């Protein structure tokens, strides 16, 4: 995708394919959890026990929430 100019049909097709694949993995079991207006996305993100990287690698984090359901 990046080897083509942004205005080209090839770039647009690659971008569409990338975004479609990204969306298939967002806020689903086995994927990654992203803040959203979807309340059901909060609980798995808050209760996740999986590790993406070592805690020592993390230099900063941003958590933005409107609250969690109990």
MARGU-683537 format. One record per atom (N, C-alpha, C): residue in three letters; residue number from 1; x, y, z. Coordinates in steps of 0.2 Angstrom, whole numbers. Example, Ala and Ser with C-alpha at 12.3 -4.5 7.8 and 13.67 -1.06 7.14 Angstrom:
residuo, num, X, Y, Z
ALA, 1, 66, -28, 39
ALA, 1, 62, -22, 39
ALA, 1, 66, -16, 39
SER, 2, 64, -11, 35
SER, 2, 68, -5, 36
SER, 2, 64, 0, 39
This chain:
residuo, num, X, Y, Z
UNK, 1, 4, -6, 0
UNK, 1, 0, 0, 0
UNK, 1, 4, 6, 0
UNK, 2, 10, 6, 4
UNK, 2, 14, 12, 5
UNK, 2, 18, 14, -1
UNK, 3, 19, 9, -5
UNK, 3, 23, 10, -11
UNK, 3, 20, 14, -17
UNK, 4, 13, 15, -16
UNK, 4, 9, 19, -21
UNK, 4, 7, 26, -18
UNK, 5, 6, 30, -23
UNK, 5, 4, 37, -20
UNK, 5, -3, 37, -17
UNK, 6, -4, 41, -12
UNK, 6, -11, 40, -9
UNK, 6, -17, 41, -13
UNK, 7, -16, 45, -18
UNK, 7, -22, 46, -23
UNK, 7, -23, 40, -28
UNK, 8, -19, 35, -28
UNK, 8, -19, 30, -32
UNK, 8, -25, 25, -30
UNK, 9, -27, 21, -35
UNK, 9, -32, 16, -34
UNK, 9, -29, 10, -30
UNK, 10, -22, 9, -31
UNK, 10, -19, 4, -28
UNK, 10, -18, 5, -20
UNK, 11, -17, 11, -19
UNK, 11, -16, 13, -12
UNK, 11, -23, 13, -8
UNK, 12, -28, 15, -11
UNK, 12, -35, 15, -9
UNK, 12, -37, 8, -7
UNK, 13, -36, 3, -12
UNK, 13, -37, -4, -11
UNK, 13, -34, -7, -6
UNK, 14, -27, -5, -5
UNK, 14, -23, -8, 1
UNK, 14, -26, -5, 7
UNK, 15, -27, 1, 7
UNK, 15, -30, 4, 14
UNK, 15, -37, 1, 16
UNK, 16, -41, 0, 11
UNK, 16, -47, -3, 12
UNK, 16, -46, -10, 15
UNK, 17, -42, -14, 12
UNK, 17, -40, -21, 14
UNK, 17, -37, -21, 22
UNK, 18, -33, -16, 23
UNK, 18, -30, -15, 29
UNK, 18, -35, -14, 35
UNK, 19, -39, -9, 33
UNK, 19, -44, -7, 38
UNK, 19, -49, -12, 40
UNK, 20, -51, -16, 34
UNK, 20, -56, -21, 35
UNK, 20, -53, -27, 40
UNK, 21, -47, -28, 39
UNK, 21, -43, -33, 43
UNK, 21, -43, -31, 50
UNK, 22, -41, -25, 51
UNK, 22, -40, -22, 57
UNK, 22, -47, -22, 61
UNK, 23, -52, -20, 58
UNK, 23, -59, -20, 61
UNK, 23, -61, -27, 63
UNK, 24, -59, -32, 60
UNK, 24, -61, -39, 61
UNK, 24, -58, -41, 68
UNK, 25, -52, -38, 70
UNK, 25, -49, -40, 76
UNK, 25, -50, -36, 82
UNK, 26, -54, -30, 81
UNK, 26, -55, -25, 86
UNK, 26, -61, -27, 90
UNK, 27, -60, -27, 97
UNK, 27, -65, -28, 102
UNK, 27, -69, -35, 101
UNK, 28, -65, -40, 99
UNK, 28, -67, -47, 99
UNK, 28, -63, -51, 103
UNK, 29, -65, -57, 105
UNK, 29, -61, -62, 109
UNK, 29, -56, -64, 105
UNK, 30, -50, -64, 107
UNK, 30, -44, -66, 104
UNK, 30, -41, -60, 100
UNK, 31, -44, -54, 100
UNK, 31, -41, -49, 96
UNK, 31, -39, -44, 101
UNK, 32, -39, -37, 100
UNK, 32, -37, -32, 104
UNK, 32, -43, -28, 106
UNK, 33, -43, -25, 112
UNK, 33, -48, -21, 115
UNK, 33, -47, -13, 114
UNK, 34, -51, -10, 111
UNK, 34, -50, -2, 110
UNK, 34, -56, 1, 114
UNK, 35, -55, 7, 117
UNK, 35, -60, 11, 120
UNK, 35, -65, 13, 114
UNK, 36, -71, 12, 116
UNK, 36, -76, 14, 111
UNK, 36, -83, 16, 115
UNK, 37, -88, 17, 112
UNK, 37, -94, 19, 115
UNK, 37, -98, 12, 116
UNK, 38, -95, 7, 115
UNK, 38, -98, 0, 116
UNK, 38, -96, -2, 123
UNK, 39, -101, -2, 127
UNK, 39, -100, -4, 134
UNK, 39, -97, -11, 135
UNK, 40, -99, -16, 130
UNK, 40, -97, -23, 131
UNK, 40, -89, -23, 130
UNK, 41, -86, -18, 127
UNK, 41, -79, -18, 126
UNK, 41, -75, -17, 132
UNK, 42, -78, -14, 137
UNK, 42, -74, -12, 143
UNK, 42, -72, -18, 147
UNK, 43, -77, -22, 149
UNK, 43, -76, -28, 153
UNK, 43, -70, -32, 151
UNK, 44, -70, -35, 145
UNK, 44, -64, -39, 143
UNK, 44, -57, -35, 143
UNK, 45, -57, -29, 142
UNK, 45, -51, -25, 142
UNK, 45, -49, -24, 149
UNK, 46, -53, -23, 154
UNK, 46, -52, -22, 161
UNK, 46, -50, -28, 164
UNK, 47, -52, -34, 162
UNK, 47, -51, -40, 165
UNK, 47, -46, -45, 162
UNK, 48, -43, -42, 156
UNK, 48, -39, -46, 152
UNK, 48, -33, -49, 156
UNK, 49, -31, -55, 156
UNK, 49, -25, -58, 159
UNK, 49, -19, -59, 154
UNK, 50, -21, -58, 148
UNK, 50, -15, -59, 143
UNK, 50, -10, -54, 143
UNK, 51, -4, -55, 141
UNK, 51, 1, -50, 141
UNK, 51, 3, -49, 134
UNK, 52, 4, -43, 132
UNK, 52, 6, -41, 125
UNK, 52, 14, -40, 126
UNK, 53, 16, -37, 131
UNK, 53, 23, -36, 132
UNK, 53, 25, -35, 140
UNK, 54, 31, -36, 141
UNK, 54, 33, -35, 148
UNK, 54, 32, -29, 151
UNK, 55, 30, -28, 157
UNK, 55, 28, -22, 161
UNK, 55, 34, -17, 161
UNK, 56, 40, -20, 161
UNK, 56, 46, -16, 161
UNK, 56, 47, -12, 154
UNK, 57, 44, -14, 149
UNK, 57, 44, -11, 142
UNK, 57, 40, -5, 142
UNK, 58, 34, -5, 146
UNK, 58, 29, 0, 145
UNK, 58, 32, 7, 148
UNK, 59, 32, 12, 145
UNK, 59, 35, 19, 147
UNK, 59, 29, 23, 149
UNK, 60, 23, 22, 146
UNK, 60, 17, 26, 147
UNK, 60, 11, 23, 145
UNK, 61, 6, 25, 148
UNK, 61, -1, 22, 146
UNK, 61, -6, 27, 146
UNK, 62, -11, 27, 142
UNK, 62, -17, 32, 143
UNK, 62, -23, 28, 143
UNK, 63, -27, 29, 149
UNK, 63, -33, 26, 150
UNK, 63, -39, 31, 150
UNK, 64, -43, 31, 145
UNK, 64, -49, 35, 145
UNK, 64, -55, 31, 146
UNK, 65, -59, 33, 150
UNK, 65, -65, 29, 151
UNK, 65, -71, 34, 154
UNK, 66, -77, 31, 152
UNK, 66, -83, 35, 154
UNK, 66, -86, 31, 160
UNK, 67, -83, 25, 162
UNK, 67, -85, 21, 167
UNK, 67, -86, 14, 165
UNK, 68, -86, 9, 170
UNK, 68, -87, 2, 169
UNK, 68, -93, 0, 172
UNK, 69, -97, -5, 168
UNK, 69, -103, -8, 171
UNK, 69, -101, -13, 176
UNK, 70, -105, -14, 181
UNK, 70, -103, -19, 186
UNK, 70, -108, -24, 186
